[in-house]
Amino acid sequence: MMNSFNDGIDKMLISKVACGDIPATVELGEIFYQQQRYGFATSLFMLASKHGDQKATERLADIDRIIHSYNKEQKANGESK
C-alpha cells in the first residue's frame, strides 16, 4: 500500500531529474500533470521549457488553460479564491 503519491514514482526517474536530465524532468512533470498536481508539474515544465523542450511549453499552456477555466467557473458561481 502506498503512503503517498510519491511512493509510486520510480526512484531512478527522481535521480535523473536531480541530475538535470531534461527528458526525465518532462516525464516526471507529466506524471504530476496526470495526477492533477499542477503546482509540481508547472515547476518541472518551467525548468524543461527554459531548456527548449517544446512538450513542456505545451503542457504549461495546458495548465494555464485549466487554471483559467477553473477560476472563471469559480467567479461565475460567485465563489472567491
VMD Tcl script that builds the backbone (N, CA, C; Angstrom):
set m [mol new atoms 243]
animate dup $m
set s [atomselect $m all]
$s set {name element resname resid chain x y z} {
  {N N MET 1 A 0.840 -1.182 0.000}
  {CA C MET 1 A 0.000 0.000 0.000}
  {C C MET 1 A 0.888 1.249 0.000}
  {N N MET 2 A 0.555 2.205 -0.840}
  {CA C MET 2 A 1.350 3.426 -0.936}
  {C C MET 2 A 0.972 4.399 0.177}
  {N N ASN 3 A 1.993 5.025 0.755}
  {CA C ASN 3 A 1.750 6.015 1.797}
  {C C ASN 3 A 1.482 7.391 1.224}
  {N N SER 4 A 1.977 7.643 0.033}
  {CA C SER 4 A 1.777 8.944 -0.594}
  {C C SER 4 A 1.842 8.788 -2.105}
  {N N PHE 5 A 1.491 9.867 -2.793}
  {CA C PHE 5 A 1.574 9.849 -4.255}
  {C C PHE 5 A 2.992 9.550 -4.716}
  {N N ASN 6 A 3.970 10.077 -4.019}
  {CA C ASN 6 A 5.359 9.966 -4.454}
  {C C ASN 6 A 5.919 8.560 -4.330}
  {N N ASP 7 A 5.323 7.705 -3.501}
  {CA C ASP 7 A 5.818 6.340 -3.351}
  {C C ASP 7 A 5.741 5.566 -4.663}
  {N N GLY 8 A 4.819 5.933 -5.529}
  {CA C GLY 8 A 4.655 5.237 -6.795}
  {C C GLY 8 A 5.571 5.725 -7.901}
  {N N ILE 9 A 6.405 6.712 -7.615}
  {CA C ILE 9 A 7.295 7.275 -8.632}
  {C C ILE 9 A 8.644 6.566 -8.577}
  {N N ASP 10 A 9.112 6.148 -9.724}
  {CA C ASP 10 A 10.384 5.441 -9.852}
  {C C ASP 10 A 11.529 6.281 -9.287}
  {N N LYS 11 A 12.263 5.701 -8.371}
  {CA C LYS 11 A 13.383 6.413 -7.726}
  {C C LYS 11 A 14.474 6.770 -8.739}
  {N N MET 12 A 14.647 5.947 -9.765}
  {CA C MET 12 A 15.638 6.237 -10.806}
  {C C MET 12 A 15.241 7.501 -11.571}
  {N N LEU 13 A 13.952 7.650 -11.829}
  {CA C LEU 13 A 13.462 8.849 -12.512}
  {C C LEU 13 A 13.755 10.085 -11.668}
  {N N ILE 14 A 13.489 10.003 -10.385}
  {CA C ILE 14 A 13.764 11.130 -9.492}
  {C C ILE 14 A 15.253 11.452 -9.483}
  {N N SER 15 A 16.101 10.427 -9.493}
  {CA C SER 15 A 17.555 10.641 -9.530}
  {C C SER 15 A 17.979 11.347 -10.811}
  {N N LYS 16 A 17.390 10.950 -11.927}
  {CA C LYS 16 A 17.718 11.593 -13.204}
  {C C LYS 16 A 17.325 13.067 -13.192}
  {N N VAL 17 A 16.152 13.351 -12.636}
  {CA C VAL 17 A 15.701 14.741 -12.546}
  {C C VAL 17 A 16.670 15.537 -11.683}
  {N N ALA 18 A 17.083 14.954 -10.571}
  {CA C ALA 18 A 18.016 15.629 -9.663}
  {C C ALA 18 A 19.350 15.928 -10.336}
  {N N CYS 19 A 19.712 15.118 -11.320}
  {CA C CYS 19 A 20.974 15.319 -12.050}
  {C C CYS 19 A 20.815 16.227 -13.266}
  {N N GLY 20 A 19.612 16.756 -13.479}
  {CA C GLY 20 A 19.404 17.707 -14.566}
  {C C GLY 20 A 18.998 17.104 -15.896}
  {N N ASP 21 A 18.553 15.865 -15.907}
  {CA C ASP 21 A 18.115 15.201 -17.135}
  {C C ASP 21 A 16.766 15.796 -17.565}
  {N N ILE 22 A 16.768 16.556 -18.655}
  {CA C ILE 22 A 15.562 17.266 -19.092}
  {C C ILE 22 A 14.445 16.314 -19.537}
  {N N PRO 23 A 14.717 15.276 -20.344}
  {CA C PRO 23 A 13.626 14.358 -20.685}
  {C C PRO 23 A 12.994 13.704 -19.443}
  {N N ALA 24 A 13.803 13.383 -18.449}
  {CA C ALA 24 A 13.268 12.818 -17.205}
  {C C ALA 24 A 12.437 13.856 -16.463}
  {N N THR 25 A 12.859 15.107 -16.529}
  {CA C THR 25 A 12.116 16.190 -15.889}
  {C C THR 25 A 10.732 16.320 -16.514}
  {N N VAL 26 A 10.671 16.237 -17.831}
  {CA C VAL 26 A 9.381 16.304 -18.531}
  {C C VAL 26 A 8.534 15.083 -18.171}
  {N N GLU 27 A 9.161 13.921 -18.101}
  {CA C GLU 27 A 8.433 12.696 -17.750}
  {C C GLU 27 A 7.827 12.800 -16.345}
  {N N LEU 28 A 8.596 13.297 -15.392}
  {CA C LEU 28 A 8.078 13.461 -14.036}
  {C C LEU 28 A 6.983 14.530 -14.004}
  {N N GLY 29 A 7.175 15.597 -14.755}
  {CA C GLY 29 A 6.136 16.620 -14.862}
  {C C GLY 29 A 4.844 16.041 -15.403}
  {N N GLU 30 A 4.970 15.153 -16.365}
  {CA C GLU 30 A 3.797 14.507 -16.959}
  {C C GLU 30 A 3.072 13.640 -15.925}
  {N N ILE 31 A 3.825 12.955 -15.084}
  {CA C ILE 31 A 3.208 12.149 -14.020}
  {C C ILE 31 A 2.396 13.049 -13.096}
  {N N PHE 32 A 2.999 14.156 -12.661}
  {CA C PHE 32 A 2.285 15.082 -11.786}
  {C C PHE 32 A 1.089 15.706 -12.502}
  {N N TYR 33 A 1.236 15.990 -13.783}
  {CA C TYR 33 A 0.131 16.550 -14.570}
  {C C TYR 33 A -1.045 15.569 -14.582}
  {N N GLN 34 A -0.761 14.306 -14.831}
  {CA C GLN 34 A -1.813 13.287 -14.869}
  {C C GLN 34 A -2.483 13.126 -13.507}
  {N N GLN 35 A -1.730 13.369 -12.428}
  {CA C GLN 35 A -2.278 13.293 -11.072}
  {C C GLN 35 A -2.987 14.595 -10.677}
  {N N GLN 36 A -3.028 15.554 -11.591}
  {CA C GLN 36 A -3.611 16.884 -11.368}
  {C C GLN 36 A -2.899 17.626 -10.238}
  {N N ARG 37 A -1.614 17.410 -10.121}
  {CA C ARG 37 A -0.777 18.118 -9.154}
  {C C ARG 37 A -0.055 19.214 -9.942}
  {N N TYR 38 A -0.826 20.226 -10.315}
  {CA C TYR 38 A -0.366 21.226 -11.265}
  {C C TYR 38 A 0.773 22.095 -10.752}
  {N N GLY 39 A 0.866 22.317 -9.462}
  {CA C GLY 39 A 1.970 23.113 -8.922}
  {C C GLY 39 A 3.312 22.451 -9.173}
  {N N PHE 40 A 3.399 21.159 -8.843}
  {CA C PHE 40 A 4.636 20.417 -9.082}
  {C C PHE 40 A 4.918 20.319 -10.577}
  {N N ALA 41 A 3.881 20.002 -11.346}
  {CA C ALA 41 A 4.045 19.866 -12.791}
  {C C ALA 41 A 4.537 21.170 -13.406}
  {N N THR 42 A 3.969 22.287 -12.977}
  {CA C THR 42 A 4.365 23.589 -13.511}
  {C C THR 42 A 5.841 23.855 -13.258}
  {N N SER 43 A 6.299 23.578 -12.053}
  {CA C SER 43 A 7.716 23.809 -11.730}
  {C C SER 43 A 8.636 23.008 -12.643}
  {N N LEU 44 A 8.304 21.748 -12.832}
  {CA C LEU 44 A 9.141 20.890 -13.679}
  {C C LEU 44 A 9.068 21.313 -15.144}
  {N N PHE 45 A 7.867 21.611 -15.621}
  {CA C PHE 45 A 7.718 22.030 -17.013}
  {C C PHE 45 A 8.392 23.374 -17.274}
  {N N MET 46 A 8.376 24.268 -16.295}
  {CA C MET 46 A 9.052 25.560 -16.480}
  {C C MET 46 A 10.554 25.353 -16.660}
  {N N LEU 47 A 11.126 24.481 -15.849}
  {CA C LEU 47 A 12.554 24.186 -15.965}
  {C C LEU 47 A 12.870 23.613 -17.343}
  {N N ALA 48 A 12.098 22.620 -17.765}
  {CA C ALA 48 A 12.339 21.993 -19.063}
  {C C ALA 48 A 12.091 22.971 -20.209}
  {N N SER 49 A 11.084 23.806 -20.067}
  {CA C SER 49 A 10.770 24.793 -21.098}
  {C C SER 49 A 11.925 25.772 -21.291}
  {N N LYS 50 A 12.541 26.163 -20.198}
  {CA C LYS 50 A 13.684 27.078 -20.283}
  {C C LYS 50 A 14.873 26.447 -21.001}
  {N N HIS 51 A 14.870 25.117 -21.082}
  {CA C HIS 51 A 15.908 24.405 -21.827}
  {C C HIS 51 A 15.440 24.046 -23.235}
  {N N GLY 52 A 14.318 24.640 -23.659}
  {CA C GLY 52 A 13.861 24.493 -25.036}
  {C C GLY 52 A 12.975 23.301 -25.320}
  {N N ASP 53 A 12.475 22.623 -24.301}
  {CA C ASP 53 A 11.629 21.458 -24.535}
  {C C ASP 53 A 10.218 21.910 -24.935}
  {N N GLN 54 A 9.809 21.573 -26.147}
  {CA C GLN 54 A 8.525 22.021 -26.692}
  {C C GLN 54 A 7.339 21.395 -25.969}
  {N N LYS 55 A 7.433 20.108 -25.626}
  {CA C LYS 55 A 6.322 19.453 -24.927}
  {C C LYS 55 A 6.064 20.139 -23.590}
  {N N ALA 56 A 7.126 20.519 -22.902}
  {CA C ALA 56 A 6.980 21.209 -21.621}
  {C C ALA 56 A 6.268 22.543 -21.814}
  {N N THR 57 A 6.630 23.252 -22.863}
  {CA C THR 57 A 5.990 24.536 -23.161}
  {C C THR 57 A 4.502 24.340 -23.440}
  {N N GLU 58 A 4.176 23.293 -24.170}
  {CA C GLU 58 A 2.772 22.996 -24.468}
  {C C GLU 58 A 1.998 22.636 -23.205}
  {N N ARG 59 A 2.619 21.867 -22.326}
  {CA C ARG 59 A 1.954 21.490 -21.072}
  {C C ARG 59 A 1.732 22.712 -20.182}
  {N N LEU 60 A 2.668 23.647 -20.179}
  {CA C LEU 60 A 2.477 24.879 -19.409}
  {C C LEU 60 A 1.240 25.626 -19.902}
  {N N ALA 61 A 1.063 25.653 -21.216}
  {CA C ALA 61 A -0.125 26.300 -21.792}
  {C C ALA 61 A -1.391 25.544 -21.391}
  {N N ASP 62 A -1.317 24.212 -21.377}
  {CA C ASP 62 A -2.468 23.407 -20.951}
  {C C ASP 62 A -2.852 23.717 -19.505}
  {N N ILE 63 A -1.855 23.763 -18.637}
  {CA C ILE 63 A -2.108 24.048 -17.224}
  {C C ILE 63 A -2.698 25.443 -17.064}
  {N N ASP 64 A -2.170 26.397 -17.813}
  {CA C ASP 64 A -2.693 27.763 -17.753}
  {C C ASP 64 A -4.172 27.791 -18.137}
  {N N ARG 65 A -4.530 27.058 -19.188}
  {CA C ARG 65 A -5.933 26.996 -19.617}
  {C C ARG 65 A -6.812 26.347 -18.543}
  {N N ILE 66 A -6.313 25.283 -17.936}
  {CA C ILE 66 A -7.080 24.590 -16.895}
  {C C ILE 66 A -7.338 25.524 -15.717}
  {N N ILE 67 A -6.301 26.198 -15.271}
  {CA C ILE 67 A -6.434 27.103 -14.124}
  {C C ILE 67 A -7.343 28.277 -14.469}
  {N N HIS 68 A -7.177 28.835 -15.667}
  {CA C HIS 68 A -8.026 29.952 -16.094}
  {C C HIS 68 A -9.492 29.520 -16.140}
  {N N SER 69 A -9.737 28.347 -16.677}
  {CA C SER 69 A -11.099 27.830 -16.768}
  {C C SER 69 A -11.690 27.621 -15.374}
  {N N TYR 70 A -10.897 27.074 -14.466}
  {CA C TYR 70 A -11.359 26.852 -13.093}
  {C C TYR 70 A -11.682 28.181 -12.411}
  {N N ASN 71 A -10.781 29.154 -12.554}
  {CA C ASN 71 A -11.010 30.468 -11.943}
  {C C ASN 71 A -12.252 31.143 -12.517}
  {N N LYS 72 A -12.447 31.015 -13.820}
  {CA C LYS 72 A -13.620 31.602 -14.475}
  {C C LYS 72 A -14.898 30.944 -13.953}
  {N N GLU 73 A -14.850 29.625 -13.786}
  {CA C GLU 73 A -16.000 28.886 -13.267}
  {C C GLU 73 A -16.313 29.305 -11.825}
  {N N GLN 74 A -15.281 29.466 -11.021}
  {CA C GLN 74 A -15.473 29.892 -9.633}
  {C C GLN 74 A -16.111 31.276 -9.577}
  {N N LYS 75 A -15.632 32.163 -10.431}
  {CA C LYS 75 A -16.161 33.528 -10.469}
  {C C LYS 75 A -17.629 33.520 -10.905}
  {N N ALA 76 A -17.952 32.689 -11.890}
  {CA C ALA 76 A -19.327 32.595 -12.382}
  {C C ALA 76 A -20.267 32.054 -11.307}
  {N N ASN 77 A -19.732 31.212 -10.435}
  {CA C ASN 77 A -20.531 30.642 -9.348}
  {C C ASN 77 A -20.566 31.543 -8.121}
  {N N GLY 78 A -19.922 32.700 -8.221}
  {CA C GLY 78 A -19.925 33.655 -7.123}
  {C C GLY 78 A -18.988 33.304 -5.989}
  {N N GLU 79 A -18.071 32.383 -6.245}
  {CA C GLU 79 A -17.109 31.986 -5.224}
  {C C GLU 79 A -15.847 32.810 -5.382}
  {N N SER 80 A -15.229 33.131 -4.282}
  {CA C SER 80 A -13.959 33.856 -4.358}
  {C C SER 80 A -12.835 32.935 -3.940}
  {N N LYS 81 A -11.627 33.299 -4.351}
  {CA C LYS 81 A -10.453 32.484 -4.046}
  {C C LYS 81 A -10.030 32.676 -2.618}
}
mol reanalyze $m
mol bondsrecalc $m
mol representation Tube
mol addrep $m
